[in-house]
Amino acid sequence: MLACLVFVPPRVGLSWDETVYVSQVSRHAPAAWFDAARARGVPLLVAPLAWLTSSVVALRVYLTVLSGLGLVLALLVWRRVPGLARDGRPSWVLAVGAVTFGGLWVTQYYGPQAMPDIWSALGSLAAVGFFLRCSSGFSASGSASSSAALLGVGGSVAFVALIRPGDALYLAVPLVFFGLLWRRFACVLAVAGGLVGGGLEWVVEAMIRFGGVFARLHAAGAEQNGFGLHFAVPDELKALNGPTLCRPCTIGYRQPELDLWWLVLPVLVLVGVVVVARAAWLLEATSGSKWRAATYAALPAVCGFLLAAQYLFMINYSAPRFLLPAYAVLAIPVADAIGWLCTGVRSDVRPAVVPVVVVLLFIQVVAQHFVLDHEAGGTEAFHRDYDVVAARLASLGVRPPCTVNGVQYIPIAFVAGCASAPSVGSPPFPAVGARFYLGADGSPPPRYARHWHAYRITGTQVLHVTAYLP
């Protein structure tokens, strides 16, 4: 939490996507168009604060504290899930998991933001832990399918489904598969109940606003240039150190020397799975066969890689935040691997191994901070321009009620307290009060605005726009 508040300035304005979410529950400006690919979880999450105040700083602090507490609670779920020890994972191993996930620049960058990815990550992390706790024979306390664990599974899956239904579906598939394989039908029902309960709102909205579930899926796919098989692994690797959105991903590899951790990640996950499976065999923590112990150890890895698969192989662009749910779940086997390196190697080499592990973790955190500093600085300058443009429009006499269209029209409209038109290239759009258009410098305005007065906006750093007012 402290790192987010210190290194990601709370004063940074809302991005395009954040504005869409926050505007649904804010009294500051009319709600922006809520497209088919989004879900209502984030608006519900920010509603208590966004309804009371339009302060971006207050919202950032609120989300930072909430996401920090969420990470602690999600990791505490794993405290009683057997790992290298029969009685659960030691607190220091979970702390290592917190460092490996929370130390990533993308985790700290999105912790204070009104975006779904970090919340999907925390919900997925808790869901997998609760699932292992509710599976009879896998609980460190020996309580078979306790009601608290079952409620935790259902609640966590429902939370992910409310935040991002696609992630919930990819998360539920391995949970249901392993639950049926282990004949833990109560746990499977909890997953199914959570999926239905959390996704019900999305289904109802699909029928009311988009003409049905399949129509909404088709519209959502069209926004992503269509769903299908795409090998996006190179794109994700290009965007690993920024930019926050690579669409289309035609850039080269930025600072490839900082990509090593991404390539080492699958190796550490495999080591973590192997050492936990071996510990389960030796400790007989699963009260079952060796294959069951192996699948028990493999579940977090399978869930993590499936959560990543939809973004690595199903879309043709990339964003670092897409992989946050995978990073969160994979932090558990990574922490297990590091824990084994510190305690499970031979005693004669342990004094040399532990300092090396600590130094490597320190280097990783520092390297991630450099990326965070670069991305946060660029974002702050870009979002500051929204305030400059809105202030200039106010000096030109633009006051709510008003409607804006054109370049970055959704966040600028929100700052100005205006409504935003749903389409940049629309003909004269249904206006709320006065209307205006923002065009990129050097580009002609649309036909309906060609005879409007043009005012070039000055004082911006990144955005170079001209305002057209009738």
C-alpha positions as CSV (number, residue, x, y, z in Angstrom):
1,M,0.0,0.0,0.0
2,L,2.8,2.4,0.9
3,A,4.6,1.8,-2.4
4,C,1.4,2.5,-4.3
5,L,0.9,5.8,-2.5
6,V,4.5,6.9,-2.8
7,F,5.4,5.9,-6.3
8,V,2.0,6.3,-8.1
9,P,0.9,9.8,-7.4
10,P,-2.7,9.8,-6.1
11,R,-3.4,13.1,-8.0
12,V,-3.1,11.3,-11.4
13,G,-6.5,11.7,-13.2
14,L,-8.8,8.9,-14.3
15,S,-7.9,7.0,-17.5
16,W,-10.4,6.3,-20.3
17,D,-11.5,2.9,-18.8
18,E,-11.6,4.2,-15.3
19,T,-13.8,7.1,-16.4
20,V,-16.3,4.6,-17.9
21,Y,-16.5,2.7,-14.7
22,V,-16.5,5.6,-12.2
23,S,-19.0,7.6,-14.2
24,Q,-21.6,4.9,-13.8
25,V,-21.9,5.8,-10.1
26,S,-20.7,9.3,-9.9
27,R,-22.8,12.4,-9.6
28,H,-20.1,14.6,-11.1
29,A,-21.0,13.9,-14.8
30,P,-23.4,11.8,-16.9
31,A,-22.5,8.1,-17.2
32,A,-20.3,7.2,-20.2
33,W,-21.4,4.5,-22.6
34,F,-21.0,1.1,-20.9
35,D,-20.0,-1.3,-23.7
36,A,-20.6,-5.0,-24.0
37,A,-17.2,-6.1,-22.9
38,R,-17.4,-4.6,-19.4
39,A,-19.0,-5.8,-16.2
40,R,-20.5,-3.9,-13.3
41,G,-18.2,-5.1,-10.5
42,V,-15.8,-2.2,-10.6
43,P,-18.6,0.5,-10.5
44,L,-20.0,-1.3,-7.4
45,L,-16.6,-1.4,-5.8
46,V,-16.0,2.4,-6.2
47,A,-19.7,3.4,-5.6
48,P,-19.4,4.2,-1.9
49,L,-16.7,6.8,-2.5
50,A,-17.5,8.0,-6.1
51,W,-21.1,8.8,-5.1
52,L,-19.9,11.0,-2.2
53,T,-17.0,12.9,-3.8
54,S,-15.4,13.5,-7.2
55,S,-11.9,13.8,-5.6
56,V,-9.5,11.6,-7.6
57,V,-7.0,11.6,-4.6
58,A,-9.7,10.3,-2.3
59,L,-10.5,7.5,-4.8
60,R,-6.9,6.6,-5.3
61,V,-6.3,6.3,-1.5
62,Y,-9.5,4.3,-1.1
63,L,-8.6,1.8,-3.8
64,T,-4.9,1.6,-2.6
65,V,-6.0,0.7,1.0
66,L,-8.7,-1.7,-0.3
67,S,-6.4,-3.6,-2.7
68,G,-3.6,-3.8,-0.1
69,L,-6.0,-5.3,2.5
70,G,-7.4,-7.6,-0.3
71,L,-3.9,-9.0,-1.0
72,V,-3.3,-9.7,2.7
73,L,-6.7,-11.4,3.1
74,A,-6.3,-13.5,-0.1
75,L,-2.9,-14.7,1.1
76,L,-4.2,-15.5,4.6
77,V,-6.5,-18.0,2.9
78,W,-3.4,-20.0,2.1
79,R,-2.1,-20.0,5.6
80,R,-3.9,-23.3,6.4
81,V,-3.4,-24.9,3.0
82,P,-0.6,-27.5,3.3
83,G,2.5,-26.7,1.4
84,L,6.0,-27.7,2.4
85,A,4.6,-28.3,5.9
86,R,1.6,-30.3,7.1
87,D,0.1,-27.5,9.2
88,G,0.0,-25.0,6.2
89,R,2.3,-22.4,4.7
90,P,4.4,-20.4,7.1
91,S,3.8,-16.7,7.2
92,W,7.2,-15.9,5.8
93,V,6.5,-18.0,2.7
94,L,3.3,-16.1,2.1
95,A,5.2,-12.9,2.6
96,V,7.5,-14.0,-0.2
97,G,4.5,-14.5,-2.4
98,A,3.3,-11.0,-1.5
99,V,6.7,-9.6,-2.6
100,T,6.8,-11.5,-5.8
101,F,3.3,-10.4,-6.8
102,G,3.0,-7.0,-5.0
103,G,6.6,-6.0,-6.1
104,L,5.6,-6.1,-9.8
105,W,5.3,-2.7,-11.3
106,V,2.0,-3.6,-12.9
107,T,0.5,-4.6,-9.5
108,Q,1.6,-1.3,-7.9
109,Y,0.4,0.7,-11.0
110,Y,-3.1,-0.7,-11.0
111,G,-3.6,-1.1,-7.2
112,P,-4.9,2.5,-6.9
113,Q,-6.9,2.3,-10.2
114,A,-10.6,1.7,-10.8
115,M,-9.8,-1.2,-13.1
116,P,-10.9,-4.9,-13.0
117,D,-7.6,-6.7,-13.3
118,I,-6.2,-6.4,-9.8
119,W,-9.5,-7.4,-8.3
120,S,-9.9,-10.4,-10.5
121,A,-6.4,-11.3,-9.4
122,L,-7.2,-11.1,-5.7
123,G,-10.5,-13.0,-6.1
124,S,-8.8,-15.7,-8.1
125,L,-6.0,-16.1,-5.5
126,A,-8.6,-16.5,-2.7
127,A,-10.8,-18.8,-4.7
128,V,-8.0,-21.4,-5.4
129,G,-7.0,-21.3,-1.8
130,F,-10.5,-21.8,-0.5
131,F,-11.1,-24.6,-3.0
132,L,-8.1,-26.5,-1.7
133,R,-9.2,-25.9,1.9
134,C,-12.7,-27.1,1.3
135,S,-11.5,-30.3,-0.5
136,S,-11.8,-33.1,2.0
137,G,-8.4,-34.4,3.0
138,F,-6.5,-31.4,1.8
139,S,-7.3,-29.1,4.7
140,A,-4.5,-28.7,7.3
141,S,-7.2,-28.7,10.0
142,G,-8.7,-31.9,8.7
143,S,-12.2,-30.4,8.5
144,A,-13.8,-31.9,5.4
145,S,-15.7,-29.4,3.2
146,S,-16.3,-26.9,6.0
147,S,-19.1,-24.5,5.4
148,A,-16.7,-21.5,5.8
149,A,-14.4,-22.8,3.1
150,L,-17.4,-23.6,0.8
151,L,-18.7,-20.1,1.3
152,G,-15.3,-18.8,0.6
153,V,-15.1,-20.7,-2.7
154,G,-18.5,-19.5,-3.8
155,G,-18.0,-16.0,-2.7
156,S,-14.6,-15.6,-4.3
157,V,-15.7,-17.1,-7.7
158,A,-18.8,-14.8,-7.6
159,F,-16.6,-11.8,-6.9
160,V,-14.4,-12.6,-9.9
161,A,-17.5,-13.2,-12.1
162,L,-18.9,-9.8,-11.0
163,I,-15.6,-8.1,-11.8
164,R,-14.7,-10.0,-15.0
165,P,-16.9,-12.9,-16.2
166,G,-14.3,-14.2,-18.7
167,D,-11.7,-14.6,-15.9
168,A,-14.2,-16.4,-13.7
169,L,-15.0,-18.9,-16.5
170,Y,-11.3,-19.7,-17.1
171,L,-10.8,-20.0,-13.3
172,A,-13.8,-22.3,-12.9
173,V,-12.8,-24.8,-15.5
174,P,-9.8,-26.3,-13.7
175,L,-11.6,-26.0,-10.3
176,V,-14.6,-28.0,-11.6
177,F,-12.3,-30.5,-13.3
178,F,-10.2,-31.2,-10.3
179,G,-13.2,-31.2,-8.0
180,L,-14.9,-33.9,-10.1
181,L,-11.6,-35.8,-10.4
182,W,-11.3,-35.8,-6.6
183,R,-15.0,-36.4,-6.1
184,R,-15.4,-33.3,-4.1
185,F,-18.9,-32.5,-5.3
186,A,-19.7,-29.9,-2.7
187,C,-16.7,-27.9,-3.8
188,V,-17.8,-28.2,-7.4
189,L,-21.3,-27.0,-6.5
190,A,-19.8,-24.0,-4.7
191,V,-17.8,-23.0,-7.8
192,A,-20.9,-23.4,-10.0
193,G,-23.0,-21.4,-7.6
194,G,-20.5,-18.6,-7.4
195,L,-20.2,-18.5,-11.2
196,V,-24.0,-18.3,-11.6
197,G,-24.5,-15.9,-8.8
198,G,-21.7,-13.5,-9.8
199,G,-22.5,-13.7,-13.6
200,L,-26.3,-13.3,-13.2
201,E,-26.2,-9.5,-13.5
202,W,-24.1,-9.7,-16.7
203,V,-26.6,-12.1,-18.2
204,V,-29.6,-10.0,-17.3
205,E,-28.0,-6.9,-18.7
206,A,-27.1,-8.8,-21.9
207,M,-30.8,-9.6,-22.4
208,I,-32.0,-6.1,-21.6
209,R,-29.4,-3.9,-23.3
210,F,-27.7,-6.1,-26.0
211,G,-30.4,-8.5,-27.2
212,G,-29.2,-11.6,-25.4
213,V,-26.1,-13.4,-24.2
214,F,-24.7,-14.4,-27.6
215,A,-25.4,-10.9,-29.0
216,R,-23.4,-9.4,-26.2
217,L,-20.6,-11.9,-26.6
218,H,-20.5,-11.0,-30.4
219,A,-20.4,-7.3,-29.6
220,A,-17.7,-7.8,-27.0
221,G,-15.7,-9.9,-29.5
222,A,-16.0,-7.2,-32.1
223,E,-14.6,-4.6,-29.7
224,Q,-11.5,-6.9,-29.3
225,N,-11.2,-7.4,-33.1
226,G,-12.8,-10.8,-32.7
227,F,-12.0,-13.7,-30.5
228,G,-10.0,-16.5,-31.9
229,L,-6.6,-18.3,-31.9
230,H,-3.8,-15.7,-31.8
231,F,-0.3,-16.2,-30.6
232,A,0.1,-13.1,-28.5
233,V,3.0,-14.3,-26.3
234,P,5.5,-12.1,-28.2
235,D,3.1,-9.1,-27.8
236,E,2.9,-9.6,-24.1
237,L,6.6,-9.9,-23.9
238,K,7.0,-6.6,-25.8
239,A,4.6,-4.9,-23.4
240,L,6.1,-6.4,-20.3
241,N,7.8,-3.1,-19.4
242,G,5.2,-0.9,-20.9
243,P,3.3,0.6,-22.6
244,T,0.1,-0.1,-20.6
245,L,-1.7,-1.0,-23.9
246,C,0.0,-2.4,-27.0
247,R,-2.7,-2.3,-29.7
248,P,-1.6,-3.0,-32.3
249,C,1.6,-4.2,-30.8
250,T,4.1,-3.0,-33.4
251,I,6.8,-1.7,-31.0
252,G,10.1,-3.4,-30.3
253,Y,11.2,-5.0,-27.1
254,R,11.8,-2.4,-24.4
255,Q,14.6,-3.1,-22.0
256,P,14.8,-6.8,-22.7
257,E,17.3,-7.2,-19.9
258,L,14.4,-6.7,-17.5
259,D,12.4,-9.6,-19.0
260,L,14.4,-12.4,-17.4
261,W,12.0,-12.8,-14.5
262,W,9.2,-13.6,-17.0
263,L,11.2,-16.4,-18.6
264,V,12.2,-17.8,-15.2
265,L,8.6,-17.7,-13.9
266,P,7.6,-21.1,-15.4
267,V,10.7,-22.7,-14.1
268,L,10.0,-21.5,-10.5
269,V,6.4,-22.6,-10.8
270,L,7.4,-26.1,-11.9
271,V,9.9,-26.3,-9.0
272,G,7.2,-25.2,-6.6
273,V,4.8,-27.8,-7.8
274,V,7.4,-30.6,-7.5
275,V,8.5,-29.7,-4.0
276,V,4.9,-29.4,-2.7
277,A,3.9,-32.7,-4.3
278,R,7.0,-34.4,-2.8
279,A,6.2,-32.9,0.6
280,A,2.6,-34.1,0.3
281,W,3.7,-37.6,-0.4
282,L,6.2,-37.6,2.5
283,L,3.8,-36.0,5.0
284,E,0.7,-37.9,3.8
285,A,-1.1,-34.6,4.0
286,T,-3.6,-35.7,1.4
287,S,-4.6,-39.0,3.0
288,G,-4.7,-40.4,-0.5
289,S,-2.6,-41.7,-3.4
290,K,0.4,-40.1,-4.9
291,W,-1.4,-39.0,-8.0
292,R,-3.9,-37.0,-5.8
293,A,-1.0,-35.3,-4.0
294,A,0.5,-34.4,-7.4
295,T,-2.7,-32.9,-8.7
296,Y,-3.2,-31.1,-5.4
297,A,0.2,-29.4,-5.8
298,A,-0.5,-28.7,-9.5
299,L,-3.8,-26.9,-9.1
300,P,-2.5,-23.4,-8.5
301,A,-0.2,-23.7,-11.5
302,V,-2.9,-25.0,-13.8
303,C,-5.3,-22.2,-12.7
304,G,-2.6,-19.6,-13.2
305,F,-1.7,-20.7,-16.7
306,L,-5.3,-21.1,-17.8
307,L,-6.0,-17.6,-16.6
308,A,-3.1,-16.4,-18.7
309,A,-4.0,-18.5,-21.8
310,Q,-7.0,-16.4,-22.8
311,Y,-4.8,-13.4,-23.2
312,L,-1.8,-15.2,-24.6
313,F,-3.7,-17.2,-27.3
314,M,-7.1,-15.7,-27.8
315,I,-6.6,-11.9,-28.6
316,N,-4.3,-10.1,-31.0
317,Y,-3.0,-7.4,-28.8
318,S,-1.6,-7.1,-25.3
319,A,-1.6,-5.2,-22.0
320,P,0.5,-6.0,-19.0
321,R,-2.5,-5.8,-16.7
322,F,-4.2,-8.8,-18.4
323,L,-1.9,-11.2,-16.7
324,L,-2.4,-9.9,-13.2
325,P,-4.8,-12.8,-12.2
326,A,-2.3,-15.3,-13.5
327,Y,0.6,-13.7,-11.6
328,A,-1.4,-13.7,-8.4
329,V,-2.2,-17.4,-8.4
330,L,1.3,-18.4,-9.7
331,A,2.8,-16.4,-6.8
332,I,2.0,-19.4,-4.5
333,P,4.1,-22.0,-6.3
334,V,6.8,-19.4,-6.8
335,A,6.9,-18.7,-3.1
336,D,7.0,-22.5,-2.4
337,A,10.0,-22.8,-4.7
338,I,11.8,-19.9,-3.0
339,G,10.9,-21.3,0.4
340,W,12.4,-24.7,-0.6
341,L,15.5,-23.0,-1.8
342,C,15.9,-21.3,1.6
343,T,15.1,-24.3,3.8
344,G,15.0,-27.5,1.8
345,V,18.5,-27.5,0.2
346,R,21.4,-29.2,2.0
347,S,22.5,-27.5,5.1
348,D,26.0,-27.1,3.9
349,V,25.0,-25.0,0.9
350,R,22.1,-23.2,2.6
351,P,24.2,-20.3,4.0
352,A,25.3,-19.5,0.4
353,V,21.8,-20.0,-1.2
354,V,19.8,-17.7,1.1
355,P,21.8,-14.5,0.5
356,V,21.7,-15.1,-3.3
357,V,17.9,-15.5,-3.2
358,V,17.5,-12.4,-1.1
359,V,19.7,-10.4,-3.4
360,L,17.9,-11.6,-6.5
361,L,14.5,-10.7,-5.0
362,F,15.9,-7.2,-4.1
363,I,17.2,-6.7,-7.7
364,Q,13.8,-7.7,-9.1
365,V,11.9,-5.3,-6.9
366,V,14.3,-2.4,-7.8
367,A,14.1,-3.2,-11.5
368,Q,10.3,-3.2,-11.3
369,H,10.4,0.2,-9.6
370,F,12.3,1.7,-12.5
371,V,9.6,0.5,-14.9
372,L,6.9,1.8,-12.6
373,D,8.5,5.2,-12.3
374,H,8.6,5.5,-16.1
375,E,5.0,4.4,-16.7
376,A,3.6,6.5,-13.8
377,G,5.4,9.6,-15.0
378,G,4.1,9.3,-18.5
379,T,0.6,8.7,-17.3
380,E,0.6,11.7,-15.0
381,A,1.6,14.0,-17.9
382,F,-1.0,12.5,-20.2
383,H,-3.8,12.8,-17.7
384,R,-2.8,16.3,-16.6
385,D,-3.7,17.3,-20.2
386,Y,-7.3,16.3,-19.5
387,D,-7.5,19.0,-16.8
388,V,-5.9,21.6,-19.1
389,V,-8.3,20.9,-22.0
390,A,-11.3,21.0,-19.6
391,A,-10.1,24.3,-18.1
392,R,-9.7,25.8,-21.6
393,L,-13.2,24.7,-22.6
394,A,-14.6,26.3,-19.4
395,S,-12.8,29.5,-20.3
396,L,-14.6,29.3,-23.7
397,G,-18.0,29.2,-22.0
398,V,-18.6,25.4,-21.9
399,R,-20.6,24.6,-18.9
400,P,-22.8,21.6,-17.9
401,P,-25.1,20.5,-19.3
402,C,-22.9,19.8,-22.4
403,T,-21.8,17.0,-24.7
404,V,-18.3,16.2,-26.0
405,N,-17.1,14.1,-28.9
406,G,-13.7,13.5,-30.5
407,V,-10.2,12.9,-29.2
408,Q,-10.2,11.4,-25.7
409,Y,-13.8,12.5,-25.4
410,I,-14.8,10.2,-22.4
411,P,-12.2,11.3,-19.8
412,I,-12.2,15.0,-20.9
413,A,-16.0,15.0,-20.8
414,F,-16.0,13.6,-17.3
415,V,-13.5,16.2,-16.1
416,A,-15.6,19.0,-17.7
417,G,-18.8,17.6,-16.1
418,C,-20.2,16.9,-19.6
419,A,-21.9,13.9,-21.3
420,S,-19.9,12.0,-23.9
421,A,-21.2,10.9,-27.2
422,P,-20.8,7.1,-27.9
423,S,-19.2,7.4,-31.3
424,V,-16.4,9.7,-32.5
425,G,-17.6,9.7,-36.2
426,S,-21.3,10.1,-35.5
427,P,-23.4,12.8,-37.3
428,P,-24.9,15.5,-35.1
429,F,-25.3,13.5,-32.0
430,P,-28.1,13.7,-29.4
431,A,-26.8,16.5,-27.3
432,V,-27.2,17.3,-23.6
433,G,-27.0,21.1,-23.6
434,A,-24.2,22.6,-25.6
435,R,-22.1,20.3,-27.7
436,F,-18.5,20.5,-29.0
437,Y,-16.0,18.4,-30.8
438,L,-12.3,17.8,-30.1
439,G,-10.2,17.1,-33.1
440,A,-6.5,16.2,-33.4
441,D,-4.4,19.1,-34.7
442,G,-4.0,18.9,-38.5
443,S,-7.1,16.7,-39.0
444,P,-10.3,18.1,-40.4
445,P,-13.4,17.9,-38.2
446,P,-16.4,15.8,-39.2
447,R,-18.9,17.3,-41.6
448,Y,-21.3,18.4,-38.9
449,A,-18.6,20.5,-37.2
450,R,-16.9,22.0,-40.3
451,H,-18.6,25.4,-39.9
452,W,-18.1,25.6,-36.1
453,H,-15.6,28.0,-34.5
454,A,-12.2,26.4,-34.0
455,Y,-10.1,27.1,-30.9
456,R,-6.6,25.5,-30.6
457,I,-5.9,24.2,-27.1
458,T,-2.6,25.3,-25.7
459,G,-0.6,24.4,-22.6
460,T,-0.9,20.6,-23.1
461,Q,2.1,18.3,-23.0
462,V,0.9,15.2,-24.9
463,L,-2.5,16.0,-26.4
464,H,-2.6,18.4,-29.3
465,V,-6.2,19.2,-30.0
466,T,-8.5,21.8,-31.4
467,A,-11.9,22.4,-29.9
468,Y,-14.8,23.1,-32.3
469,L,-17.9,24.9,-30.8
470,P,-21.1,25.9,-32.7
